[in-house]
Amino acid sequence: MANTTVEQFSEEREKLNRTVMEYAGLTTKRFFGLDSQAYRAGALPCKTKELLGLVASLVLRCDDCITYHMVRCHEEGVTSQELEEALSIGLVVGGSITIPHLRRAWRTWHELQRA
């Protein structure tokens, strides 16, 4: 059976992160650490932080980031209704230029729901 889009993305991301870390200096390592720390539960639960990251990624139109946060939202138990509300905020803030990214986000969600 062929890998799904999400599986391919996850495998490539993991491989590329290993490559980055082979060459990473202190600044890169600290940035990666800060990113991990920011998404840990605190005053806001992980689920909320992933939705915030997703909306920011949609507005910034970063498909890799959108896919990553869609996977994390799925892992954190975000419902389709919660996701729709969050993505609609991103659409309102980002405007119609985000629609192609919105389409790909929902394609990813559809795949995750079928897994």
Buried (B, 14 or more C-beta within 10 A) or exposed (E): EEEBBBEEBBEEBEEEEEEEEEEBEEEEEEEBEEEEEEBEEEEEEBBBBBBBBBBBBBBEBBBEBBBBBBBBBBEBEBEEEBBEEBBEBBBEEBEEEBEEBBEBBBBBBEBBEEE
